[in-house]
């Protein structure tokens, strides 16, 4: 069977799921953020933002493997990406200040980088200062068990605290 362009997009969507779930899970950790769509949206968007480099797959499939997980997955780009997202949110009428939105965005991006460090593909965390690929190799790139654990944690975060004690 031949692989169509859509197959690559499906695999990428599956790979994005843990990042989105983790971003929302972080948003659920603060009582001040729950019930407000703004902080959760910023954290989820930021937790997906480093994978904007997936555009390389469409633009130059032959070099995509070399371009993925480089600049957008580096600590050098983290503050730039966070500032860009915070600026976009503020321009779109976000209620929180630039500083608070920047910190939320930086947190979401850091969550993404941390998750990618856990898999065997790794990231060029200090790119462009270093081209060393750092990985812990604890997870598969797409790990349904780990994604299920994150999803279960997210689901539990919606259970009222009085009932949650009976579950654990």
N, C-alpha and C positions, 0 to 999 in steps of 0.2 A: 504494500500500500504506500502510495506517495504521501508525503507530508505537505500540506498546504500552508500558506502564510498564517491562516487562522489557528493552526495547531500551536505555533509559537506564542501567539497571544493568549491562548488558553493556559499554556504552561506558565506564562508570566503572571497571569491573573491568580493562579493557584499559589505562586511564589509570593505574591503581594498580600495574601490573606493574613498570614501571621503578623505582618507589620501593622496592618489596619486594626486587627484585633488587639494587639499590644498597645497601640496608641489609644484606643478607646478604653482599654483596661486601666491605663495610667490616668485617663480623665476621670474614671470612676473612683479613684483613690482619694479625691478631695471632695468633701461635702459641699464646699463652696462652688465647685464646678458642676455637680450633678444637677440636673434640671435646667441647666443653661446650655444651649446648643453651641455658643461661641467657643468656649475653651475646648470642648470635645472635638469640634470641627477642626480647630487649629492643630490639636494633637494628632488627630488622624491624618490630616493633610501633611503635616510635617513628618509623620512616621512613614509616609509613602514617598515624600519628596526626593530622597536620594536616588530612587529608582527612575527618575526622569531621564537617566542615562539609557533607559531602554529604547529611547528614540534612535540610538545608534544601531539597534537591530534592524530598524526599518531603513535608515539612511545608508548604512554600510554593513550589510550582514557578514561580509568576509572579515571585517575588522572588529565586529561587535564584541567578541570575547576579549579582545585586547582593551577595549574602551570601557567595558562594564566594570563597575565597582572601583573606579579610579577617582577622579576629581570629586564627583558628587558624593562619594563615600569617604571623604577624607576629613580630618579634623581641621584642615586649613579652610575648607569650604563651608564647614558647619556654621560659623557665624555669618558668613555671606548669605547662605541659603536661608538661615533663620531671619536675618534682617530683611531679606527680600520678601519672604512670606509675611512677616509682621507688617511691612509697608503695604503690601497688597490688602491685607485684612483691614488696616486702618483706612486706606483709600476706599474700600468697599463699605465703610461705615461701622466697623467693629467697635464695640462699646468699651473694651479694655484699652488701656494705654499702650503705647508702643513698647515700653520696657517689659510690661507683663506679657504681652503677646510674643515678644522676642524670646523671653524665657520659656514660654510654652512651646514655641516652635523649636528652640534649641533642644528642649527635652525630648520632643518627638523625634527629631533627627538623631539624637544620641541613642534613643531606644532602637531605632533602625540599625544604626552602626553596631550596637551591642549584639543584636540578633544575628546580623551577618557575620560577626566575629565567631559566633558559635558553630557556623557550618564549615564544611570542608573546602568551600570555594574561597572564603575569606575576602578581605578588602585590603586595598592599599591605603591604610589609615593615615599615613604621613605623606601621601602624594600631594604635590609634585616634589617635595623635599627628599623623598625616598621611594623607590619602586619595590620595596619589600612587601610581599603579600602576607598579611597576618591572618591566621586562622587557628581556631582551637580544635576544629574537627569533631565536635561533640554531636553534631546533627547532620542529617542529609540536607541538601539545599532545599528540597521540598520534603518536609517531615510531617506526615499526617498525625502522628502520635503527639508531637509537640504542639502542633496547631490545635489538636483536640483538647490538650491540657489548657492552653490559653483560652480557648472558647468556653471550656467548662468554668474556668475562673471568671470569665466575663459574665456568663450566665448566673453564677453564684452571686456576683456583685449586685444583681437586680433583685435577689431574694431579700425580703426585709430581715433586718438583723435579729429579730426575735425568732424567726424560723431558721435562720442560718445556723444557729447554735445546735439545733437538732440534727443538722445534716452532717456535721463534722465531729 
